[in-house]
Amino acid sequence: MNWQRRLFDLVQPQRGRMLAAFGLSLLASLAGIGLMAVSGHFIASMALVGAGAAAINYYTPAALVRLFAILRTGGRYAERLFGHNATLSILARLRGWLFGRLIPLAPAALAEQRGAQLLSRLRADIDTLEQAYLGLLLPSAVAACSTVVVVIVSLFWSGWFALLLLPVLLFAGAWLPWRLQARHADDAAQIDRDAENLRATWADALAGRAELMVWGMEDAFDARMETLSAQREAARARAQRGLARADALLTACSGIALSLALLIGVLGMQQRTLDGPGLAMLAMLALAAFEPLLPLPLAWSRLAAIKAAALRVFELADRTPAVSDPVVPAALPKQNDLRLREVWMRHAEHGEWALRGVNLDLAAGTRLALVGPSGAGKSTLAHLLGRLYPYQGSVTMGGVDLDRMCADDVRARIAIVEQSPYLFDASLRDNLRIAAPDADDAALARVLAVAQLEGFLHNLPHGLDTWVGANGVTLSGGEMRRLAIARALLVDAPLLVLDEPSEGLDALTAAALYKALADETRGRSVLLITHRLGGIAALVDEVAVMEHGRIVARHDLHAPAADPTKLPAGAAISP
């Protein structure tokens, strides 16, 4: 299926409004042409009456002038209402559709995509596709229908005029816009690429602005931005020169049509087949016939950008999720014990294995700390439990394979706090209520207290209404993690996975956090991923050591025979 057909299928729900906008736009266009033609005939007739050459019916043309003027104004206003309503609805539908297609793809199938690229697909490319109807299809359809009507009307007055006018209209309304977009397709592609590179560079600079300042790379960044901007502006200038030439040719074609109308009109008057008012009407009709063609060069210059945006969006949407739900999901198990047998996993299809034959039992109610050096595969194990990546081996919950269950059902049973949690550009309340939309302020305050954020909340002038900024930019790293912990506690999942929750916290705050979590999660399973062992005995009962993608040892913290030499070098467990 080509991209045009797919795009049309997506906007089908707005077909009624689109057709209404087309009909109203065509009505306004034809009314404008009729207004010009009738006005020319009427004014010329009045001039002849003033000269005493003839008597005319004043009321009919005057009524037609008023009618066409009202239809033109009212039709244009109504067309704007229906057209923009349809366009905004299309925009919302396309953006929602694409976002819905991206959710199952994240993160495995989108690993090579930068965040700025995904944002560009959702924002810039969808905005470009919005122009497919209002900016390209609608003016083209109106121009084509208006041309047909003008030629048919011209036939009733002069067959020669209609015959000569048609090729001029076809040149100006078909060949000229097509030639313009074909000639400047490379410029449109260059503008598109440079715009995306500019967005990506700006996004990278915002994310790494501290590093740019520390390493003194601001000048290099400025030079990069200037180069991209200069390339884009050069391509824009070439495209604008092409549009200017097309507009000049349109004006020339309008002049040619007017000359043809005058020539044929004069010949008709000599042969007494046409009178003076008829000559004026043909002249005005020739000029007005080009009004619907004026938007076409700009409209067709958008074609290359619309096509490129559609191909990028559909390529992204057509990707196969790395992890998909089964056609017939298994029923939710009654038990919540986890069992991993010979599990292998990697983040990229041909990448290095992050997990290498992991075997792990986590009975319901077990509190286990997973420790090991960076790169051992600890966080990868958390990704596995969240069904974010495909794996080899066996992972069961309550005896049911994880890949036989819906991902949403698994995530309802397992609450995961990542090492770098994401916070939305919203208030504290909104960020927390993502996990529990019906939670009241008392429930929010309680989980914040467990996360050791009670004092932090008390010191905020706006309390839960405090805005955290994009990805929690107004918060410290420790505050972000604890806010994510509070959010996970609202889920009340049977298994809580915490990835480096004490990172960025002092020893006293970390100890208080572990103690509060132990009380809050009593009766639930806890998997604590950390490389800081201080104070974890308050929360967990066992420690598993992970190295090179394998679990190499497991210890009961309360067993006197636990061998501390099996723990990572330099680690010490304290209560």
C-alpha positions as a printed NumPy array, in Angstrom:
array([[  0.   ,   0.   ,   0.   ],
       [  1.457,   3.367,  -0.998],
       [  1.817,   6.221,   1.445],
       [ -1.009,   8.25 ,  -0.102],
       [ -3.504,   5.43 ,   0.395],
       [ -2.379,   4.792,   3.962],
       [ -2.644,   8.457,   4.827],
       [ -6.116,   8.642,   3.295],
       [ -7.229,   5.62 ,   5.331],
       [ -6.024,   7.275,   8.536],
       [ -8.027,  10.455,   7.904],
       [-11.19 ,   8.621,   6.803],
       [-13.095,   9.527,  10.012],
       [-12.89 ,  13.189,   8.964],
       [-14.116,  12.527,   5.432],
       [-17.418,  14.339,   6.   ],
       [-15.777,  17.521,   7.242],
       [-13.165,  17.332,   4.497],
       [-15.843,  17.067,   1.807],
       [-17.789,  19.918,   3.401],
       [-14.671,  22.097,   3.422],
       [-14.015,  21.214,  -0.223],
       [-17.578,  22.056,  -1.262],
       [-17.52 ,  25.36 ,   0.592],
       [-14.093,  26.267,  -0.78 ],
       [-15.235,  25.469,  -4.324],
       [-18.388,  27.527,  -3.764],
       [-16.334,  30.496,  -2.564],
       [-13.934,  30.144,  -5.501],
       [-16.691,  29.969,  -8.122],
       [-18.548,  32.822,  -6.427],
       [-15.408,  34.942,  -6.679],
       [-15.032,  34.135, -10.364],
       [-18.729,  34.802, -10.97 ],
       [-18.49 ,  38.08 ,  -9.053],
       [-15.648,  39.282, -11.271],
       [-17.349,  38.24 , -14.514],
       [-20.801,  39.618, -13.656],
       [-19.293,  42.819, -12.263],
       [-17.384,  43.364, -15.502],
       [-20.544,  42.832, -17.554],
       [-22.613,  45.016, -15.215],
       [-20.16 ,  47.934, -15.117],
       [-19.733,  47.908, -18.9  ],
       [-23.518,  47.817, -19.359],
       [-23.962,  50.753, -16.982],
       [-21.329,  52.692, -18.905],
       [-23.236,  52.122, -22.124],
       [-26.471,  53.183, -20.442],
       [-24.785,  56.333, -19.238],
       [-23.715,  57.066, -22.779],
       [-27.301,  56.594, -23.919],
       [-26.412,  53.618, -26.077],
       [-28.83 ,  51.117, -24.573],
       [-31.236,  50.262, -21.778],
       [-30.594,  47.336, -19.465],
       [-32.192,  45.24 , -16.741],
       [-30.546,  46.704, -13.644],
       [-32.018,  44.437, -10.995],
       [-30.845,  41.012, -12.173],
       [-27.085,  41.743, -12.438],
       [-27.196,  43.812,  -9.243],
       [-28.801,  40.9  ,  -7.418],
       [-26.215,  38.508,  -8.864],
       [-23.374,  40.746,  -7.701],
       [-24.786,  40.798,  -4.174],
       [-25.429,  37.043,  -4.234],
       [-21.91 ,  36.196,  -5.409],
       [-20.383,  38.575,  -2.865],
       [-22.35 ,  36.983,  -0.017],
       [-21.555,  33.456,  -1.213],
       [-17.865,  34.285,  -1.555],
       [-17.581,  35.784,   1.917],
       [-19.835,  33.289,   3.673],
       [-18.392,  30.318,   1.825],
       [-14.837,  31.315,   2.677],
       [-15.712,  31.772,   6.346],
       [-17.546,  28.436,   6.56 ],
       [-14.742,  26.705,   4.652],
       [-12.243,  27.982,   7.229],
       [-14.386,  26.589,  10.034],
       [-14.844,  23.137,   8.505],
       [-11.358,  22.95 ,   7.007],
       [ -9.476,  23.874,  10.148],
       [-11.762,  21.722,  12.279],
       [-11.004,  18.746,  10.047],
       [ -7.29 ,  19.56 ,   9.987],
       [ -6.985,  19.822,  13.757],
       [ -8.928,  16.582,  14.166],
       [ -6.609,  14.905,  11.663],
       [ -3.617,  16.246,  13.576],
       [ -4.892,  14.84 ,  16.863],
       [ -5.726,  11.477,  15.29 ],
       [ -2.355,  11.108,  13.554],
       [ -0.388,  12.049,  16.651],
       [ -2.41 ,   9.72 ,  18.876],
       [ -2.138,   6.91 ,  16.322],
       [  1.65 ,   7.233,  16.066],
       [  2.117,   7.458,  19.826],
       [  0.019,   4.322,  20.214],
       [  2.249,   2.526,  17.699],
       [  5.411,   3.668,  19.489],
       [  4.411,   2.39 ,  22.935],
       [  4.858,  -1.337,  22.109],
       [  8.136,  -0.575,  20.319],
       [  9.854,   1.044,  23.289],
       [ 12.566,   0.548,  24.218],
       [ 13.964,  -2.46 ,  22.33 ],
       [ 12.732,  -1.649,  18.806],
       [ 13.654,   2.027,  19.202],
       [ 17.136,   1.518,  20.614],
       [ 18.896,   3.204,  17.679],
       [ 16.516,   6.175,  17.656],
       [ 17.569,   9.333,  19.433],
       [ 14.999,  11.049,  21.588],
       [ 15.113,  14.109,  19.34 ],
       [ 14.329,  11.922,  16.315],
       [ 11.273,  10.44 ,  17.988],
       [ 10.136,  13.91 ,  19.006],
       [ 10.631,  15.024,  15.415],
       [  8.409,  12.174,  14.179],
       [  5.683,  13.032,  16.691],
       [  5.786,  16.791,  16.26 ],
       [  7.405,  18.025,  13.06 ],
       [  6.509,  15.123,  10.753],
       [  2.913,  14.927,  11.952],
       [  2.622,  18.709,  11.541],
       [  3.896,  18.268,   7.973],
       [  1.353,  15.526,   7.264],
       [ -1.338,  17.893,   8.505],
       [ -0.625,  19.993,   5.401],
       [ -1.456,  17.1  ,   3.086],
       [ -5.132,  18.032,   3.106],
       [ -5.395,  21.744,   3.837],
       [ -2.148,  22.746,   2.152],
       [ -2.042,  20.446,  -0.881],
       [ -5.131,  18.355,  -1.624],
       [ -7.8  ,  21.002,  -0.983],
       [ -6.334,  23.84 ,  -3.116],
       [ -5.46 ,  21.386,  -5.907],
       [ -8.975,  19.917,  -6.018],
       [-10.604,  23.357,  -5.907],
       [ -8.341,  24.636,  -8.686],
       [ -9.098,  21.616, -10.897],
       [-12.873,  21.866, -10.456],
       [-12.859,  25.638, -10.892],
       [-10.901,  25.287, -14.137],
       [-13.416,  22.786, -15.501],
       [-16.34 ,  25.078, -14.636],
       [-14.637,  28.147, -16.167],
       [-13.928,  26.313, -19.428],
       [-17.512,  25.009, -19.632],
       [-18.958,  28.486, -18.993],
       [-16.589,  29.984, -21.565],
       [-17.903,  27.57 , -24.198],
       [-21.338,  29.217, -24.008],
       [-19.85 ,  32.602, -24.897],
       [-17.002,  31.727, -27.223],
       [-15.752,  28.316, -28.261],
       [-12.474,  29.791, -29.499],
       [-11.87 ,  31.528, -26.197],
       [-12.5  ,  28.311, -24.245],
       [-10.232,  26.366, -26.606],
       [ -7.358,  28.844, -26.223],
       [ -7.876,  29.417, -22.49 ],
       [ -7.68 ,  25.71 , -21.586],
       [ -3.98 ,  25.139, -22.468],
       [ -2.985,  28.324, -20.643],
       [ -4.837,  27.164, -17.536],
       [ -3.316,  23.674, -17.791],
       [  0.169,  25.131, -18.117],
       [ -0.294,  27.437, -15.126],
       [ -2.257,  25.045, -12.929],
       [ -0.693,  21.664, -13.721],
       [  2.666,  21.767, -15.486],
       [  4.069,  24.767, -13.634],
       [  3.456,  23.498, -10.048],
       [  4.595,  19.983, -10.974],
       [  7.768,  21.301, -12.588],
       [  8.457,  23.52 ,  -9.587],
       [  8.243,  20.696,  -7.047],
       [ 10.301,  18.36 ,  -9.243],
       [ 13.041,  20.941,  -9.73 ],
       [ 13.273,  21.859,  -6.05 ],
       [ 12.712,  18.409,  -4.51 ],
       [ 16.385,  18.274,  -3.483],
       [ 16.086,  21.675,  -1.808],
       [ 12.988,  20.517,   0.073],
       [ 14.836,  17.396,   1.223],
       [ 17.813,  19.522,   2.303],
       [ 15.553,  21.837,   4.311],
       [ 13.934,  18.805,   5.906],
       [ 17.256,  17.163,   6.861],
       [ 18.766,  20.36 ,   8.207],
       [ 15.655,  21.126,  10.258],
       [ 15.8  ,  17.672,  11.853],
       [ 19.538,  17.986,  12.498],
       [ 18.953,  21.376,  14.104],
       [ 16.3  ,  19.939,  16.394],
       [ 18.525,  16.987,  17.319],
       [ 21.53 ,  19.239,  17.958],
       [ 19.482,  21.568,  20.137],
       [ 18.072,  18.632,  22.093],
       [ 21.564,  17.21 ,  22.646],
       [ 22.838,  20.612,  23.725],
       [ 20.013,  21.058,  26.222],
       [ 20.61 ,  17.604,  27.664],
       [ 24.377,  18.12 ,  27.861],
       [ 24.6  ,  21.849,  28.487],
       [ 26.635,  21.319,  31.66 ],
       [ 29.204,  19.2  ,  29.801],
       [ 29.44 ,  21.789,  27.014],
       [ 30.279,  24.457,  29.556],
       [ 32.739,  22.301,  31.52 ],
       [ 34.703,  21.284,  28.428],
       [ 34.471,  24.693,  26.762],
       [ 32.629,  23.367,  23.712],
       [ 30.165,  26.234,  23.371],
       [ 32.032,  27.672,  20.366],
       [ 32.054,  24.307,  18.581],
       [ 28.326,  23.96 ,  19.229],
       [ 27.68 ,  27.477,  17.912],
       [ 29.712,  26.714,  14.786],
       [ 27.729,  23.531,  14.197],
       [ 24.442,  25.39 ,  14.555],
       [ 25.61 ,  28.16 ,  12.216],
       [ 26.628,  25.616,   9.573],
       [ 23.285,  23.824,   9.717],
       [ 21.373,  27.112,   9.713],
       [ 23.352,  28.402,   6.737],
       [ 22.684,  25.209,   4.769],
       [ 18.983,  25.372,   5.514],
       [ 18.716,  29.065,   4.66 ],
       [ 20.569,  28.529,   1.369],
       [ 18.13 ,  25.774,   0.41 ],
       [ 15.212,  27.951,   1.497],
       [ 16.499,  30.827,  -0.627],
       [ 16.678,  28.576,  -3.695],
       [ 13.161,  27.306,  -3.039],
       [ 11.85 ,  30.846,  -2.563],
       [ 13.437,  31.958,  -5.826],
       [ 11.664,  29.068,  -7.531],
       [  8.355,  30.151,  -5.99 ],
       [  8.955,  33.725,  -7.109],
       [  9.592,  32.582, -10.688],
       [  6.441,  30.451, -10.589],
       [  4.386,  33.405,  -9.339],
       [  5.819,  35.559, -12.12 ],
       [  4.892,  32.948, -14.718],
       [  1.381,  32.725, -13.256],
       [  1.017,  36.471, -13.608],
       [  2.292,  36.253, -17.179],
       [ -0.204,  33.488, -17.966],
       [ -2.974,  35.646, -16.538],
       [ -1.888,  38.46 , -18.84 ],
       [ -1.826,  36.097, -21.818],
       [ -5.351,  34.908, -21.006],
       [ -6.525,  38.52 , -20.738],
       [ -4.947,  39.317, -24.11 ],
       [ -6.661,  36.304, -25.665],
       [ -9.991,  37.4  , -24.195],
       [ -9.599,  40.921, -25.578],
       [ -8.493,  39.652, -28.992],
       [-11.366,  37.189, -29.328],
       [-13.79 ,  39.719, -27.862],
       [-12.82 ,  42.395, -30.368],
       [-13.134,  39.91 , -33.226],
       [-16.531,  38.878, -31.872],
       [-17.673,  42.493, -31.719],
       [-16.559,  43.013, -35.32 ],
       [-18.566,  39.974, -36.329],
       [-21.433,  41.169, -34.111],
       [-21.437,  37.891, -32.162],
       [-20.399,  39.659, -28.96 ],
       [-21.297,  43.023, -27.471],
       [-19.266,  45.387, -25.279],
       [-20.46 ,  44.03 , -21.917],
       [-19.707,  40.514, -23.181],
       [-16.148,  41.587, -23.971],
       [-15.739,  42.985, -20.444],
       [-17.142,  39.805, -18.963],
       [-14.701,  37.619, -20.926],
       [-11.787,  39.802, -19.826],
       [-12.777,  39.615, -16.148],
       [-13.448,  35.878, -16.465],
       [ -9.959,  35.357, -17.888],
       [ -8.388,  37.202, -14.959],
       [-10.569,  35.57 , -12.298],
       [ -9.907,  32.069, -13.664],
       [ -6.35 ,  32.276, -12.302],
       [ -7.337,  33.138,  -8.738],
       [ -7.804,  29.453,  -7.708],
       [ -4.422,  28.664,  -9.282],
       [ -2.436,  31.14 ,  -7.195],
       [ -1.917,  28.808,  -4.165],
       [ -0.748,  25.877,  -6.309],
       [  3.008,  26.605,  -6.559],
       [  3.291,  26.865,  -2.775],
       [  0.976,  23.878,  -2.286],
       [  2.946,  21.601,  -4.588],
       [  6.265,  22.745,  -3.146],
       [  5.127,  20.941,   0.03 ],
       [  4.764,  17.587,  -1.743],
       [  8.368,  16.436,  -1.234],
       [  8.285,  17.28 ,   2.474],
       [  4.895,  15.576,   2.928],
       [  6.094,  12.434,   1.163],
       [  9.335,  12.295,   3.166],
       [  7.459,  12.801,   6.442],
       [  4.911,  10.109,   5.55 ],
       [  7.621,   7.588,   4.658],
       [  9.487,   8.249,   7.907],
       [  6.352,   8.01 ,  10.03 ],
       [  5.094,   4.825,   8.37 ],
       [  8.555,   3.213,   8.533],
       [  8.634,   3.834,  12.259],
       [  5.043,   2.727,  12.826],
       [  5.527,  -0.483,  10.808],
       [  8.341,  -1.797,  12.968],
       [  7.717,  -5.07 ,  14.705],
       [  7.792,  -4.892,  18.517],
       [ 10.646,  -6.858,  20.049],
       [  8.255,  -7.984,  22.784],
       [  4.627,  -8.614,  21.886],
       [  1.645,  -9.923,  23.782],
       [  0.402, -13.431,  22.991],
       [ -2.747, -13.804,  20.902],
       [ -4.418, -15.671,  23.764],
       [ -2.823, -14.487,  27.022],
       [ -2.501, -16.882,  29.917],
       [ -4.609, -16.314,  33.002],
       [ -2.954, -14.428,  35.818],
       [ -1.317, -16.797,  38.301],
       [ -2.409, -16.778,  41.924],
       [  1.174, -16.939,  43.176],
       [  3.87 , -14.311,  42.663],
       [  7.054, -16.337,  43.012],
       [  9.634, -15.793,  40.243],
       [ 11.825, -18.475,  38.735],
       [ 14.57 , -17.854,  36.143],
       [ 16.329, -20.727,  34.409],
       [ 19.239, -20.345,  31.967],
       [ 18.149, -16.861,  30.936],
       [ 20.134, -15.079,  28.236],
       [ 19.359, -11.527,  27.157],
       [ 20.912,  -8.705,  25.164],
       [ 19.747,  -5.193,  24.365],
       [ 20.486,  -5.294,  20.625],
       [ 19.728,  -8.127,  18.228],
       [ 23.384,  -8.72 ,  17.396],
       [ 24.87 ,  -7.154,  20.501],
       [ 26.832,  -8.675,  23.335],
       [ 24.946, -10.823,  25.805],
       [ 24.184,  -8.889,  29.002],
       [ 22.741, -11.911,  30.81 ],
       [ 24.511, -15.249,  30.375],
       [ 22.553, -18.175,  31.724],
       [ 21.03 , -16.558,  34.826],
       [ 19.372, -18.864,  37.356],
       [ 17.402, -17.251,  40.169],
       [ 14.54 , -18.159,  42.495],
       [ 12.587, -15.368,  44.176],
       [  9.821, -16.796,  46.323],
       [  6.859, -14.622,  47.299],
       [  7.836, -12.362,  50.181],
       [ 11.574, -12.716,  49.539],
       [ 13.741,  -9.627,  50.026],
       [ 16.883,  -9.948,  47.94 ],
       [ 19.706,  -7.533,  47.166],
       [ 21.435,  -7.996,  43.819],
       [ 24.977,  -6.638,  43.99 ],
       [ 27.931,  -6.578,  41.657],
       [ 30.188,  -4.278,  39.649],
       [ 28.893,  -1.914,  36.975],
       [ 28.121,  -3.78 ,  33.775],
       [ 27.46 ,  -7.067,  35.539],
       [ 23.871,  -7.162,  34.229],
       [ 21.931,  -6.062,  37.307],
       [ 19.829,  -3.379,  35.584],
       [ 19.366,  -5.682,  32.605],
       [ 17.661,  -8.162,  34.911],
       [ 15.2  ,  -5.417,  35.914],
       [ 14.484,  -4.725,  32.227],
       [ 13.849,  -8.428,  31.759],
       [ 11.285,  -8.547,  34.558],
       [  9.458,  -5.579,  33.028],
       [  9.157,  -7.45 ,  29.705],
       [ 10.997,  -4.689,  27.889],
       [ 13.362,  -6.925,  25.901],
       [ 13.16 , -10.431,  24.442],
       [ 15.101, -13.186,  26.151],
       [ 16.074, -16.804,  25.824],
       [ 15.448, -19.312,  28.569],
       [ 12.621, -19.652,  31.058],
       [ 11.116, -16.937,  33.263],
       [  7.968, -17.867,  35.176],
       [  5.711, -16.117,  37.656],
       [  3.573, -18.445,  39.718],
       [  4.462, -21.215,  37.273],
       [  3.302, -19.267,  34.189],
       [  5.828, -18.193,  31.559],
       [  6.248, -14.425,  31.465],
       [  6.066, -14.353,  27.665],
       [  2.627, -16.025,  27.81 ],
       [  1.236, -13.138,  29.866],
       [  0.233,  -9.648,  28.751],
       [  2.976,  -7.129,  29.384],
       [  0.512,  -4.857,  31.204],
       [ -0.457,  -7.709,  33.528],
       [  3.195,  -8.402,  34.306],
       [  3.877,  -4.735,  35.012],
       [  0.856,  -4.587,  37.297],
       [  2.497,  -7.316,  39.391],
       [  6.036,  -5.887,  39.242],
       [  6.713,  -2.217,  40.066],
       [ 10.149,  -1.146,  38.828],
       [ 12.018,   2.014,  39.847],
       [ 14.764,   2.56 ,  37.295],
       [ 18.141,   4.045,  38.056],
       [ 17.244,   7.096,  35.947],
       [ 13.459,   7.444,  36.315],
       [ 11.5  ,   9.721,  34.025],
       [  9.424,  12.572,  35.396],
       [  6.951,  14.487,  33.286],
       [  6.873,  18.246,  32.927],
       [  4.003,  18.49 ,  35.386],
       [  3.299,  18.903,  39.084],
       [  4.343,  16.529,  41.845],
       [  0.711,  15.457,  42.166],
       [  0.36 ,  14.658,  38.469],
       [  3.62 ,  12.707,  38.383],
       [  2.505,  10.59 ,  41.326],
       [ -1.039,  10.02 ,  40.092],
       [  0.227,   8.373,  36.93 ],
       [  0.501,   5.258,  39.092],
       [ -2.829,   5.738,  40.885],
       [ -5.173,   8.287,  39.254],
       [ -7.678,   8.067,  42.127],
       [ -5.159,   8.594,  44.93 ],
       [ -6.026,  11.491,  47.242],
       [ -3.543,  13.952,  48.728],
       [ -3.328,  11.987,  51.972],
       [ -2.187,   8.876,  50.092],
       [  0.335,  10.916,  48.143],
       [  1.709,  12.478,  51.316],
       [  2.024,   9.034,  52.929],
       [  4.148,   7.514,  50.15 ],
       [  6.267,  10.671,  50.001],
       [  6.93 ,  10.26 ,  53.711],
       [  8.025,   6.656,  53.141],
       [ 10.377,   7.93 ,  50.42 ],
       [ 11.859,  10.413,  52.921],
       [ 10.421,  13.413,  51.082],
       [  8.114,  14.622,  53.844],
       [ 10.408,  17.5  ,  54.82 ],
       [ 11.009,  18.327,  51.165],
       [  7.252,  18.525,  50.552],
       [  6.702,  20.629,  53.67 ],
       [  9.249,  23.221,  52.488],
       [  7.64 ,  23.666,  49.063],
       [  5.492,  26.83 ,  48.869],
       [  3.032,  25.157,  46.495],
       [  3.203,  21.664,  47.976],
       [  1.956,  18.96 ,  45.642],
       [  1.219,  21.575,  42.986],
       [  4.943,  22.318,  42.599],
       [  6.078,  21.986,  38.987],
       [  9.039,  19.626,  38.581],
       [ 10.051,  20.685,  35.055],
       [ 10.987,  18.53 ,  32.072],
       [ 12.344,  15.214,  33.377],
       [ 12.497,  16.652,  36.893],
       [ 14.99 ,  19.377,  36.03 ],
       [ 14.143,  21.304,  39.227],
       [ 14.933,  18.279,  41.43 ],
       [ 18.191,  16.675,  42.461],
       [ 19.047,  13.133,  41.406],
       [ 18.221,  11.755,  44.842],
       [ 14.897,  13.592,  44.95 ],
       [ 13.973,  12.25 ,  41.508],
       [ 14.675,   8.656,  42.555],
       [ 12.734,   8.99 ,  45.787],
       [  9.8  ,  10.561,  43.966],
       [  9.85 ,   7.576,  41.592],
       [  9.909,   5.242,  44.619],
       [  6.847,   6.996,  46.038],
       [  5.115,   6.594,  42.689],
       [  5.931,   2.873,  42.603],
       [  4.557,   2.399,  46.119],
       [  1.179,   3.679,  44.933],
       [  0.932,   0.724,  42.549],
       [  0.94 ,  -1.709,  45.495],
       [  2.504,  -4.413,  43.317],
       [  3.456,  -7.778,  44.882],
       [  7.076,  -7.32 ,  43.711],
       [  9.035,  -4.076,  44.024],
       [ 12.279,  -3.711,  42.046],
       [ 14.558,  -0.845,  43.125],
       [ 17.553,   0.015,  40.938],
       [ 20.17 ,   2.02 ,  42.892],
       [ 17.615,   3.81 ,  45.117],
       [ 20.286,   5.182,  47.484],
       [ 22.415,   6.763,  44.761],
       [ 22.972,  10.422,  45.614],
       [ 21.785,  10.011,  49.22 ],
       [ 23.815,  10.405,  52.38 ],
       [ 24.175,   7.395,  54.675],
       [ 21.584,   8.571,  57.211],
       [ 18.919,   9.282,  54.578],
       [ 19.618,   5.969,  52.842],
       [ 19.294,   4.07 ,  56.129],
       [ 16.013,   5.831,  56.943],
       [ 14.729,   5.08 ,  53.439],
       [ 15.531,   1.37 ,  53.729],
       [ 13.897,   1.163,  57.159],
       [ 10.708,   2.895,  55.93 ],
       [ 10.578,   0.701,  52.816],
       [ 10.929,  -2.42 ,  54.94 ],
       [  7.884,  -1.408,  56.972],
       [  5.87 ,  -0.328,  53.911],
       [  6.558,  -3.46 ,  51.839],
       [  6.069,  -6.04 ,  54.582],
       [  4.647,  -9.207,  53.008],
       [  5.766,  -8.199,  49.493],
       [  8.816,  -9.272,  47.499],
       [ 11.665,  -6.794,  47.094],
       [ 14.555,  -6.957,  44.632],
       [ 17.137,  -4.308,  45.515],
       [ 19.778,  -3.606,  42.863],
       [ 22.743,  -1.727,  44.289],
       [ 26.493,  -1.501,  44.544],
       [ 26.329,   0.273,  47.917],
       [ 25.836,  -2.308,  50.625],
       [ 25.679,   0.03 ,  53.594],
       [ 22.378,  -0.242,  55.463],
       [ 20.722,  -2.77 ,  53.137],
       [ 20.28 ,  -5.272,  55.975],
       [ 17.358,  -3.149,  57.167],
       [ 15.475,  -3.942,  53.95 ],
       [ 16.715,  -7.291,  52.589],
       [ 17.41 , -10.725,  54.007],
       [ 19.592, -12.121,  51.233],
       [ 22.304, -10.938,  48.874],
       [ 23.002, -12.364,  45.413],
       [ 26.281, -11.513,  43.704],
       [ 26.282, -10.975,  39.952],
       [ 29.344, -10.952,  37.715],
       [ 29.634, -11.   ,  33.923],
       [ 25.927, -11.641,  33.431],
       [ 25.705, -14.546,  35.878],
       [ 24.709, -14.944,  39.519],
       [ 27.79 , -16.446,  41.13 ],
       [ 26.795, -16.498,  44.804],
       [ 23.862, -16.012,  47.148],
       [ 24.019, -15.353,  50.894],
       [ 21.571, -15.195,  53.767],
       [ 22.427, -12.053,  55.724],
       [ 21.121, -13.542,  58.942],
       [ 23.047, -16.794,  58.616],
       [ 26.258, -16.775,  60.687],
       [ 28.067, -18.878,  58.099],
       [ 27.706, -16.288,  55.313],
       [ 31.018, -15.949,  53.453],
       [ 31.87 , -12.225,  53.097],
       [ 34.709, -12.993,  50.693],
       [ 32.152, -13.738,  47.971],
       [ 30.89 , -10.166,  48.053],
       [ 32.329,  -7.492,  45.758],
       [ 35.702,  -6.17 ,  46.806],
       [ 35.506,  -3.347,  49.336],
       [ 31.835,  -3.968,  50.117],
       [ 30.599,  -4.04 ,  53.653],
       [ 27.119,  -4.83 ,  54.894],
       [ 25.92 ,  -2.843,  57.848],
       [ 22.574,  -2.83 ,  59.599]])
